[in-house]
Amino acid sequence: MAYETLIVETRGNVGLVTLNRPQALNALNSTVLKELKAAYAAFHADEAIGAIVITGSERAFAAGADIKEMQSLQFADIYKSDFISGWDDIAKARKPVIAAVSGFALGGGCELAMMCDFIIASETAKFGQPEITLGVIPGMGGSQRLTRAVGKAKAMDLVLTGRMMDAAEAERSGLVSRVVAPERLLDEALAAAEKIASLSQPSVMMAKEAVNRAFETTLEEGLRFERRLFHSLFATDDQKEGMAAFVEKRKPAFKHR
Ligand code: CO8
């Protein structure tokens, strides 16, 4: 497929998506959504791909939803079409997705990063939910995912004032997992993704499901869910291989089954 707003490549066993609308600081629009869905679907269908990295440019991961596209929208139309709801599919990716964020990750850009499983940020990254300064509020999950990630105090501060936080503050707050020098960003994210891709896919996908369940259920149900997944992994060849390899002091050769 030919992409207009993305660069889609594979690097080893990793799918790499680069947002590519430099004239609008990678602002997100309906074409970006359509193409991201297609890219993710292709990576999910490709057995060889074990993880996905999504990134932007050095200046901007994404500066939000495309304000010029949204400016003239009318309530009845966006209500009827349930505008934005399609982005939920991006958050439902089953293979792990790492966001590699440099520069601005604002509004929908910050929300897209938060739909990923974890965020690796460059020292130049700036996160924020500035929608309030436009007379609206976050619409792609910012009020929910940011609050779960950084807690009420910091989320209220960001969502109500629209201010940006830098990479150091984002790491202190728990929004990002690592901060690296800008020139190291992509290599660091690709190395993390390649590490994940080298592991048994069923266990990786279940690990992701189990962590995500922590945000959706009670502790007791979450523990039961985790335990059942743990039990089920003993039905895989990869569990036998992984444990045999440990005992035999060799590298496991996972078959992802
Ligand atoms: N939408 C459209 N165009 C944009 C956007 C955007 N979000 N952000 C930047 N651009 C464009 C600018 O208009 C400018 O274009 P031009 O050169 O044609 O005038 C170009 O990108 C470069 O931007 P600036 O000249 O403004 O660059 P600066 O370095 O001066 O400033 C900033 C960078 C601070 C990032 C500034 O561009 C900015 O504040 N951008 C808007 C940030 C923002 O408010 N984002 C939130 C948008 S609302 C949102 O995300 C709601 C999510 C709901 C889901 C939507 C689903 C699709």
py3Dmol code that shows the C-alpha trace and the ligand (Angstrom):
import py3Dmol

protein = """\
ATOM      1  CA  MET A   1       0.000   0.000   0.000  1.00  0.00           C
ATOM      2  CA  ALA A   2       1.209   3.528  -0.797  1.00  0.00           C
ATOM      3  CA  TYR A   3       1.065   5.813   2.236  1.00  0.00           C
ATOM      4  CA  GLU A   4       0.557   9.561   2.042  1.00  0.00           C
ATOM      5  CA  THR A   5       1.066  10.531   5.684  1.00  0.00           C
ATOM      6  CA  LEU A   6       3.263   7.736   7.023  1.00  0.00           C
ATOM      7  CA  ILE A   7       6.528   6.010   6.241  1.00  0.00           C
ATOM      8  CA  VAL A   8       6.047   2.308   6.944  1.00  0.00           C
ATOM      9  CA  GLU A   9       9.059  -0.020   7.030  1.00  0.00           C
ATOM     10  CA  THR A  10      10.311  -3.144   8.714  1.00  0.00           C
ATOM     11  CA  ARG A  11      13.588  -3.286  10.611  1.00  0.00           C
ATOM     12  CA  GLY A  12      14.391  -6.915  11.324  1.00  0.00           C
ATOM     13  CA  ASN A  13      11.392  -8.253  13.226  1.00  0.00           C
ATOM     14  CA  VAL A  14      10.074  -4.803  14.071  1.00  0.00           C
ATOM     15  CA  GLY A  15       7.481  -2.755  12.226  1.00  0.00           C
ATOM     16  CA  LEU A  16       8.428   0.912  12.104  1.00  0.00           C
ATOM     17  CA  VAL A  17       5.854   3.634  11.453  1.00  0.00           C
ATOM     18  CA  THR A  18       7.023   7.227  11.030  1.00  0.00           C
ATOM     19  CA  LEU A  19       4.389   9.956  11.040  1.00  0.00           C
ATOM     20  CA  ASN A  20       5.181  12.101   8.033  1.00  0.00           C
ATOM     21  CA  ARG A  21       3.254  15.364   7.738  1.00  0.00           C
ATOM     22  CA  PRO A  22       6.154  17.748   8.357  1.00  0.00           C
ATOM     23  CA  GLN A  23       4.235  20.783   7.079  1.00  0.00           C
ATOM     24  CA  ALA A  24       1.746  20.389   9.961  1.00  0.00           C
ATOM     25  CA  LEU A  25       4.090  19.036  12.666  1.00  0.00           C
ATOM     26  CA  ASN A  26       2.545  15.601  12.057  1.00  0.00           C
ATOM     27  CA  ALA A  27      -0.935  16.759  13.034  1.00  0.00           C
ATOM     28  CA  LEU A  28      -3.349  13.835  13.018  1.00  0.00           C
ATOM     29  CA  ASN A  29      -6.238  13.699  10.581  1.00  0.00           C
ATOM     30  CA  SER A  30      -8.552  11.117   9.089  1.00  0.00           C
ATOM     31  CA  THR A  31      -5.956  10.032   6.519  1.00  0.00           C
ATOM     32  CA  VAL A  32      -3.375   9.403   9.255  1.00  0.00           C
ATOM     33  CA  LEU A  33      -5.933   7.283  11.103  1.00  0.00           C
ATOM     34  CA  LYS A  34      -6.879   5.295   8.013  1.00  0.00           C
ATOM     35  CA  GLU A  35      -3.238   4.681   7.145  1.00  0.00           C
ATOM     36  CA  LEU A  36      -2.215   3.813  10.707  1.00  0.00           C
ATOM     37  CA  LYS A  37      -4.977   1.216  10.850  1.00  0.00           C
ATOM     38  CA  ALA A  38      -3.746  -0.269   7.568  1.00  0.00           C
ATOM     39  CA  ALA A  39      -0.113  -0.312   8.730  1.00  0.00           C
ATOM     40  CA  TYR A  40      -0.989  -1.932  12.043  1.00  0.00           C
ATOM     41  CA  ALA A  41      -3.194  -4.516  10.315  1.00  0.00           C
ATOM     42  CA  ALA A  42      -0.342  -5.419   7.961  1.00  0.00           C
ATOM     43  CA  PHE A  43       2.095  -5.780  10.858  1.00  0.00           C
ATOM     44  CA  HIS A  44      -0.366  -7.911  12.788  1.00  0.00           C
ATOM     45  CA  ALA A  45      -0.853 -10.171   9.793  1.00  0.00           C
ATOM     46  CA  ASP A  46       2.907 -10.580   9.372  1.00  0.00           C
ATOM     47  CA  GLU A  47       4.064 -13.480  11.589  1.00  0.00           C
ATOM     48  CA  ALA A  48       7.644 -12.238  11.469  1.00  0.00           C
ATOM     49  CA  ILE A  49       6.803  -8.940  13.148  1.00  0.00           C
ATOM     50  CA  GLY A  50       6.965  -9.147  16.930  1.00  0.00           C
ATOM     51  CA  ALA A  51       6.648  -5.485  17.900  1.00  0.00           C
ATOM     52  CA  ILE A  52       5.918  -2.063  16.422  1.00  0.00           C
ATOM     53  CA  VAL A  53       7.633   1.306  16.936  1.00  0.00           C
ATOM     54  CA  ILE A  54       5.813   4.511  16.114  1.00  0.00           C
ATOM     55  CA  THR A  55       7.738   7.739  15.862  1.00  0.00           C
ATOM     56  CA  GLY A  56       7.612  11.210  14.340  1.00  0.00           C
ATOM     57  CA  SER A  57      10.268  13.733  13.423  1.00  0.00           C
ATOM     58  CA  GLU A  58      12.916  15.282  15.640  1.00  0.00           C
ATOM     59  CA  ARG A  59      10.745  18.414  15.950  1.00  0.00           C
ATOM     60  CA  ALA A  60       7.397  16.749  16.535  1.00  0.00           C
ATOM     61  CA  PHE A  61       5.993  13.355  17.333  1.00  0.00           C
ATOM     62  CA  ALA A  62       2.595  14.920  16.591  1.00  0.00           C
ATOM     63  CA  ALA A  63       1.300  18.403  17.496  1.00  0.00           C
ATOM     64  CA  GLY A  64      -2.248  17.151  17.968  1.00  0.00           C
ATOM     65  CA  ALA A  65      -5.299  16.679  15.866  1.00  0.00           C
ATOM     66  CA  ASP A  66      -5.348  18.780  12.725  1.00  0.00           C
ATOM     67  CA  ILE A  67      -6.933  22.007  13.955  1.00  0.00           C
ATOM     68  CA  LYS A  68      -7.475  23.256  10.404  1.00  0.00           C
ATOM     69  CA  GLU A  69      -9.466  20.091   9.609  1.00  0.00           C
ATOM     70  CA  MET A  70     -11.536  20.339  12.808  1.00  0.00           C
ATOM     71  CA  GLN A  71     -12.159  24.081  12.811  1.00  0.00           C
ATOM     72  CA  SER A  72     -15.447  24.091  10.907  1.00  0.00           C
ATOM     73  CA  LEU A  73     -16.938  20.831  12.182  1.00  0.00           C
ATOM     74  CA  GLN A  74     -20.491  20.963  13.510  1.00  0.00           C
ATOM     75  CA  PHE A  75     -21.823  19.188  16.575  1.00  0.00           C
ATOM     76  CA  ALA A  76     -24.569  17.160  14.883  1.00  0.00           C
ATOM     77  CA  ASP A  77     -22.177  15.805  12.258  1.00  0.00           C
ATOM     78  CA  ILE A  78     -19.405  14.759  14.628  1.00  0.00           C
ATOM     79  CA  TYR A  79     -21.906  13.306  17.068  1.00  0.00           C
ATOM     80  CA  LYS A  80     -23.598  11.238  14.380  1.00  0.00           C
ATOM     81  CA  SER A  81     -20.325   9.986  12.918  1.00  0.00           C
ATOM     82  CA  ASP A  82     -18.887   9.462  16.432  1.00  0.00           C
ATOM     83  CA  PHE A  83     -15.833  11.487  15.356  1.00  0.00           C
ATOM     84  CA  ILE A  84     -12.559  10.227  16.914  1.00  0.00           C
ATOM     85  CA  SER A  85     -13.951   6.835  17.959  1.00  0.00           C
ATOM     86  CA  GLY A  86     -11.915   5.112  15.217  1.00  0.00           C
ATOM     87  CA  TRP A  87      -8.752   5.893  17.173  1.00  0.00           C
ATOM     88  CA  ASP A  88      -9.819   3.337  19.773  1.00  0.00           C
ATOM     89  CA  ASP A  89      -8.748   0.658  17.280  1.00  0.00           C
ATOM     90  CA  ILE A  90      -5.181   1.979  17.427  1.00  0.00           C
ATOM     91  CA  ALA A  91      -5.149   1.428  21.186  1.00  0.00           C
ATOM     92  CA  LYS A  92      -6.330  -2.139  20.666  1.00  0.00           C
ATOM     93  CA  ALA A  93      -3.207  -3.315  18.818  1.00  0.00           C
ATOM     94  CA  ARG A  94      -2.402  -6.784  20.126  1.00  0.00           C
ATOM     95  CA  LYS A  95       1.312  -6.763  19.355  1.00  0.00           C
ATOM     96  CA  PRO A  96       3.362  -4.432  21.552  1.00  0.00           C
ATOM     97  CA  VAL A  97       3.738  -0.865  20.330  1.00  0.00           C
ATOM     98  CA  ILE A  98       6.455   1.508  21.561  1.00  0.00           C
ATOM     99  CA  ALA A  99       6.167   5.263  21.001  1.00  0.00           C
ATOM    100  CA  ALA A 100       9.510   6.955  20.339  1.00  0.00           C
ATOM    101  CA  VAL A 101       8.802  10.611  21.050  1.00  0.00           C
ATOM    102  CA  SER A 102      10.959  13.572  20.132  1.00  0.00           C
ATOM    103  CA  GLY A 103       9.741  17.179  20.187  1.00  0.00           C
ATOM    104  CA  PHE A 104       6.052  18.007  20.527  1.00  0.00           C
ATOM    105  CA  ALA A 105       3.553  15.344  21.609  1.00  0.00           C
ATOM    106  CA  LEU A 106       0.521  17.535  22.142  1.00  0.00           C
ATOM    107  CA  GLY A 107      -3.201  16.913  22.273  1.00  0.00           C
ATOM    108  CA  GLY A 108      -3.974  13.957  20.035  1.00  0.00           C
ATOM    109  CA  GLY A 109      -0.198  13.446  19.684  1.00  0.00           C
ATOM    110  CA  CYS A 110       0.201  12.902  23.417  1.00  0.00           C
ATOM    111  CA  GLU A 111      -2.920  10.738  23.338  1.00  0.00           C
ATOM    112  CA  LEU A 112      -1.572   8.630  20.473  1.00  0.00           C
ATOM    113  CA  ALA A 113       1.679   8.124  22.408  1.00  0.00           C
ATOM    114  CA  MET A 114      -0.350   7.062  25.452  1.00  0.00           C
ATOM    115  CA  MET A 115      -2.217   4.475  23.357  1.00  0.00           C
ATOM    116  CA  CYS A 116       1.131   2.723  22.944  1.00  0.00           C
ATOM    117  CA  ASP A 117       2.394   0.236  25.517  1.00  0.00           C
ATOM    118  CA  PHE A 118       5.221   2.473  26.625  1.00  0.00           C
ATOM    119  CA  ILE A 119       6.876   5.697  25.645  1.00  0.00           C
ATOM    120  CA  ILE A 120      10.582   6.272  25.170  1.00  0.00           C
ATOM    121  CA  ALA A 121      11.270  10.003  24.997  1.00  0.00           C
ATOM    122  CA  SER A 122      14.148  12.059  23.741  1.00  0.00           C
ATOM    123  CA  GLU A 123      15.413  14.848  26.011  1.00  0.00           C
ATOM    124  CA  THR A 124      13.661  17.310  23.670  1.00  0.00           C
ATOM    125  CA  ALA A 125      10.197  15.802  24.098  1.00  0.00           C
ATOM    126  CA  LYS A 126       7.366  18.027  25.248  1.00  0.00           C
ATOM    127  CA  PHE A 127       4.046  16.533  26.310  1.00  0.00           C
ATOM    128  CA  GLY A 128       0.792  18.365  26.821  1.00  0.00           C
ATOM    129  CA  GLN A 129      -2.970  18.483  26.426  1.00  0.00           C
ATOM    130  CA  PRO A 130      -3.483  22.040  25.155  1.00  0.00           C
ATOM    131  CA  GLU A 131      -7.063  21.491  23.923  1.00  0.00           C
ATOM    132  CA  ILE A 132      -8.414  23.752  26.682  1.00  0.00           C
ATOM    133  CA  THR A 133      -6.640  26.691  25.017  1.00  0.00           C
ATOM    134  CA  LEU A 134      -8.727  26.005  21.888  1.00  0.00           C
ATOM    135  CA  GLY A 135     -12.023  25.946  23.748  1.00  0.00           C
ATOM    136  CA  VAL A 136     -12.331  22.164  23.831  1.00  0.00           C
ATOM    137  CA  ILE A 137     -11.007  19.284  25.940  1.00  0.00           C
ATOM    138  CA  PRO A 138      -8.944  16.162  25.146  1.00  0.00           C
ATOM    139  CA  GLY A 139     -10.953  13.836  22.926  1.00  0.00           C
ATOM    140  CA  MET A 140      -8.721  10.867  22.201  1.00  0.00           C
ATOM    141  CA  GLY A 141      -8.342   9.651  25.782  1.00  0.00           C
ATOM    142  CA  GLY A 142      -6.194  12.387  27.362  1.00  0.00           C
ATOM    143  CA  SER A 143      -8.389  12.948  30.397  1.00  0.00           C
ATOM    144  CA  GLN A 144      -8.464   9.190  31.061  1.00  0.00           C
ATOM    145  CA  ARG A 145      -5.083   7.738  30.049  1.00  0.00           C
ATOM    146  CA  LEU A 146      -3.062  10.714  31.302  1.00  0.00           C
ATOM    147  CA  THR A 147      -4.823  10.546  34.672  1.00  0.00           C
ATOM    148  CA  ARG A 148      -4.129   6.831  34.958  1.00  0.00           C
ATOM    149  CA  ALA A 149      -0.481   7.409  33.990  1.00  0.00           C
ATOM    150  CA  VAL A 150       0.422  10.428  36.125  1.00  0.00           C
ATOM    151  CA  GLY A 151      -2.351  10.721  38.729  1.00  0.00           C
ATOM    152  CA  LYS A 152      -5.004  13.361  39.291  1.00  0.00           C
ATOM    153  CA  ALA A 153      -2.860  16.299  40.427  1.00  0.00           C
ATOM    154  CA  LYS A 154      -0.544  16.336  37.423  1.00  0.00           C
ATOM    155  CA  ALA A 155      -3.313  15.447  34.963  1.00  0.00           C
ATOM    156  CA  MET A 156      -5.542  18.265  36.213  1.00  0.00           C
ATOM    157  CA  ASP A 157      -2.604  20.690  36.038  1.00  0.00           C
ATOM    158  CA  LEU A 158      -1.883  19.762  32.407  1.00  0.00           C
ATOM    159  CA  VAL A 159      -5.475  19.439  31.184  1.00  0.00           C
ATOM    160  CA  LEU A 160      -6.752  22.614  32.883  1.00  0.00           C
ATOM    161  CA  THR A 161      -3.823  24.917  32.050  1.00  0.00           C
ATOM    162  CA  GLY A 162      -2.785  23.384  28.726  1.00  0.00           C
ATOM    163  CA  ARG A 163       0.877  23.744  29.692  1.00  0.00           C
ATOM    164  CA  MET A 164       3.568  21.454  28.335  1.00  0.00           C
ATOM    165  CA  MET A 165       5.818  19.238  30.433  1.00  0.00           C
ATOM    166  CA  ASP A 166       9.331  18.371  29.402  1.00  0.00           C
ATOM    167  CA  ALA A 167      10.847  14.898  29.184  1.00  0.00           C
ATOM    168  CA  ALA A 168      12.348  14.991  32.691  1.00  0.00           C
ATOM    169  CA  GLU A 169       9.001  15.896  34.261  1.00  0.00           C
ATOM    170  CA  ALA A 170       7.261  13.269  32.128  1.00  0.00           C
ATOM    171  CA  GLU A 171       9.680  10.606  33.335  1.00  0.00           C
ATOM    172  CA  ARG A 172       9.342  11.706  36.979  1.00  0.00           C
ATOM    173  CA  SER A 173       5.566  11.534  36.585  1.00  0.00           C
ATOM    174  CA  GLY A 174       5.558   8.026  35.169  1.00  0.00           C
ATOM    175  CA  LEU A 175       4.357   8.988  31.682  1.00  0.00           C
ATOM    176  CA  VAL A 176       7.499   7.788  29.947  1.00  0.00           C
ATOM    177  CA  SER A 177       9.630   4.768  30.694  1.00  0.00           C
ATOM    178  CA  ARG A 178      13.022   6.127  29.580  1.00  0.00           C
ATOM    179  CA  VAL A 179      14.584   9.395  28.418  1.00  0.00           C
ATOM    180  CA  VAL A 180      17.516   9.297  26.008  1.00  0.00           C
ATOM    181  CA  ALA A 181      19.586  11.736  23.971  1.00  0.00           C
ATOM    182  CA  PRO A 182      17.792  12.759  20.746  1.00  0.00           C
ATOM    183  CA  GLU A 183      20.309  10.989  18.511  1.00  0.00           C
ATOM    184  CA  ARG A 184      19.812   7.747  20.472  1.00  0.00           C
ATOM    185  CA  LEU A 185      16.012   7.762  20.410  1.00  0.00           C
ATOM    186  CA  LEU A 186      15.221   5.568  17.424  1.00  0.00           C
ATOM    187  CA  ASP A 187      18.017   3.069  18.119  1.00  0.00           C
ATOM    188  CA  GLU A 188      16.891   2.731  21.731  1.00  0.00           C
ATOM    189  CA  ALA A 189      13.256   2.157  20.730  1.00  0.00           C
ATOM    190  CA  LEU A 190      14.167  -0.270  17.950  1.00  0.00           C
ATOM    191  CA  ALA A 191      16.467  -2.213  20.289  1.00  0.00           C
ATOM    192  CA  ALA A 192      13.693  -2.506  22.882  1.00  0.00           C
ATOM    193  CA  ALA A 193      11.247  -3.595  20.179  1.00  0.00           C
ATOM    194  CA  GLU A 194      13.734  -6.108  18.731  1.00  0.00           C
ATOM    195  CA  LYS A 195      14.244  -7.547  22.213  1.00  0.00           C
ATOM    196  CA  ILE A 196      10.489  -7.991  22.581  1.00  0.00           C
ATOM    197  CA  ALA A 197      10.257  -9.464  19.077  1.00  0.00           C
ATOM    198  CA  SER A 198      12.922 -12.054  19.966  1.00  0.00           C
ATOM    199  CA  LEU A 199      10.693 -13.457  22.739  1.00  0.00           C
ATOM    200  CA  SER A 200       7.785 -15.856  22.472  1.00  0.00           C
ATOM    201  CA  GLN A 201       4.890 -13.997  20.837  1.00  0.00           C
ATOM    202  CA  PRO A 202       2.113 -15.703  22.827  1.00  0.00           C
ATOM    203  CA  SER A 203       3.802 -14.831  26.124  1.00  0.00           C
ATOM    204  CA  VAL A 204       4.493 -11.267  25.002  1.00  0.00           C
ATOM    205  CA  MET A 205       0.894 -10.756  23.902  1.00  0.00           C
ATOM    206  CA  MET A 206      -0.453 -12.243  27.111  1.00  0.00           C
ATOM    207  CA  ALA A 207       1.899 -10.120  29.214  1.00  0.00           C
ATOM    208  CA  LYS A 208       0.515  -7.055  27.448  1.00  0.00           C
ATOM    209  CA  GLU A 209      -3.051  -8.211  28.005  1.00  0.00           C
ATOM    210  CA  ALA A 210      -2.366  -8.876  31.683  1.00  0.00           C
ATOM    211  CA  VAL A 211      -0.828  -5.459  32.360  1.00  0.00           C
ATOM    212  CA  ASN A 212      -3.650  -3.730  30.489  1.00  0.00           C
ATOM    213  CA  ARG A 213      -6.202  -5.656  32.536  1.00  0.00           C
ATOM    214  CA  ALA A 214      -4.880  -3.888  35.633  1.00  0.00           C
ATOM    215  CA  PHE A 215      -6.544  -0.716  34.348  1.00  0.00           C
ATOM    216  CA  GLU A 216      -9.890  -2.343  33.743  1.00  0.00           C
ATOM    217  CA  THR A 217     -10.689  -4.561  36.702  1.00  0.00           C
ATOM    218  CA  THR A 218     -10.396  -5.237  40.427  1.00  0.00           C
ATOM    219  CA  LEU A 219      -7.176  -6.603  41.933  1.00  0.00           C
ATOM    220  CA  GLU A 220      -8.789  -9.953  42.668  1.00  0.00           C
ATOM    221  CA  GLU A 221     -10.104 -10.374  39.116  1.00  0.00           C
ATOM    222  CA  GLY A 222      -6.834  -9.111  37.684  1.00  0.00           C
ATOM    223  CA  LEU A 223      -4.836 -11.630  39.698  1.00  0.00           C
ATOM    224  CA  ARG A 224      -7.138 -14.429  38.588  1.00  0.00           C
ATOM    225  CA  PHE A 225      -6.835 -13.301  34.952  1.00  0.00           C
ATOM    226  CA  GLU A 226      -3.029 -13.211  35.220  1.00  0.00           C
ATOM    227  CA  ARG A 227      -2.910 -16.654  36.815  1.00  0.00           C
ATOM    228  CA  ARG A 228      -5.113 -18.191  34.134  1.00  0.00           C
ATOM    229  CA  LEU A 229      -2.910 -16.729  31.402  1.00  0.00           C
ATOM    230  CA  PHE A 230       0.148 -18.007  33.256  1.00  0.00           C
ATOM    231  CA  HIS A 231      -1.380 -21.495  33.393  1.00  0.00           C
ATOM    232  CA  SER A 232      -2.265 -21.398  29.700  1.00  0.00           C
ATOM    233  CA  LEU A 233       1.297 -20.637  28.643  1.00  0.00           C
ATOM    234  CA  PHE A 234       2.230 -24.134  29.817  1.00  0.00           C
ATOM    235  CA  ALA A 235       0.310 -25.350  26.759  1.00  0.00           C
ATOM    236  CA  THR A 236       2.850 -23.685  24.441  1.00  0.00           C
ATOM    237  CA  ASP A 237       5.963 -25.225  22.910  1.00  0.00           C
ATOM    238  CA  ASP A 238       7.758 -21.994  23.760  1.00  0.00           C
ATOM    239  CA  GLN A 239       7.339 -22.532  27.509  1.00  0.00           C
ATOM    240  CA  LYS A 240       8.995 -25.955  27.151  1.00  0.00           C
ATOM    241  CA  GLU A 241      11.712 -24.475  24.973  1.00  0.00           C
ATOM    242  CA  GLY A 242      12.309 -21.417  27.185  1.00  0.00           C
ATOM    243  CA  MET A 243      12.685 -23.443  30.359  1.00  0.00           C
ATOM    244  CA  ALA A 244      14.730 -26.209  28.691  1.00  0.00           C
ATOM    245  CA  ALA A 245      17.077 -23.600  27.252  1.00  0.00           C
ATOM    246  CA  PHE A 246      17.568 -22.069  30.693  1.00  0.00           C
ATOM    247  CA  VAL A 247      18.366 -25.429  32.254  1.00  0.00           C
ATOM    248  CA  GLU A 248      20.667 -26.379  29.374  1.00  0.00           C
ATOM    249  CA  LYS A 249      22.386 -22.947  29.520  1.00  0.00           C
ATOM    250  CA  ARG A 250      21.670 -22.071  25.884  1.00  0.00           C
ATOM    251  CA  LYS A 251      19.648 -19.471  24.009  1.00  0.00           C
ATOM    252  CA  PRO A 252      16.006 -20.442  23.442  1.00  0.00           C
ATOM    253  CA  ALA A 253      14.754 -20.881  19.884  1.00  0.00           C
ATOM    254  CA  PHE A 254      11.162 -19.725  20.169  1.00  0.00           C
ATOM    255  CA  LYS A 255       8.685 -20.813  17.531  1.00  0.00           C
ATOM    256  CA  HIS A 256       5.923 -18.459  18.690  1.00  0.00           C
ATOM    257  CA  ARG A 257       3.527 -21.300  19.328  1.00  0.00           C
TER     258      ARG A 257
END
"""
ligand_1 = """\
57
CO8
N -3.066 21.210 13.424
C -2.813 21.731 12.219
N -1.663 22.380 11.907
C -0.730 22.471 12.879
C -0.918 21.916 14.160
C -2.152 21.264 14.424
N -2.418 20.682 15.600
N 0.171 22.189 14.907
C 1.020 22.864 14.119
N 0.483 23.035 12.900
C 1.073 23.716 11.753
C 1.057 25.240 11.960
O -0.200 25.786 11.599
C 2.177 25.667 11.033
O 1.696 25.634 9.711
P 1.935 26.942 8.744
O 3.446 26.987 8.625
O 1.236 26.540 7.503
O 1.390 28.097 9.455
C 3.183 24.503 11.144
O 2.455 23.405 11.652
C 4.316 24.818 12.121
O 3.741 25.214 13.364
P 4.124 26.579 14.113
O 4.530 27.626 13.130
O 2.993 26.919 15.028
O 5.399 26.085 14.926
P 5.937 26.655 16.319
O 7.254 26.002 16.542
O 5.835 28.131 16.388
O 4.883 26.087 17.429
C 3.547 24.412 18.458
C 4.790 24.717 17.622
C 3.689 24.984 19.875
C 3.396 22.896 18.536
C 2.293 25.041 17.793
O 2.277 24.664 16.413
C 1.001 24.617 18.381
O 0.615 25.125 19.433
N 0.259 23.701 17.721
C -1.048 23.280 18.145
C -0.982 22.359 19.345
C -2.358 21.978 19.814
O -3.138 22.813 20.236
N -2.697 20.670 19.729
C -3.960 20.163 20.144
C -4.887 20.077 18.980
S -6.529 19.579 19.461
C -6.410 17.907 19.668
O -5.385 17.311 19.500
C -7.675 17.204 20.086
C -7.551 15.694 19.942
C -8.870 15.106 19.637
C -8.816 13.924 18.681
C -8.795 14.265 17.234
C -8.763 13.112 16.295
C -8.093 13.350 14.937
"""
view = py3Dmol.view(width=600, height=400)
view.addModel(protein, "pdb")
view.setStyle({"model": 0}, {"cartoon": {"style": "trace"}})
view.addModel(ligand_1, "xyz")
view.setStyle({"model": 1}, {"stick": {}})
view.zoomTo()
view.show()
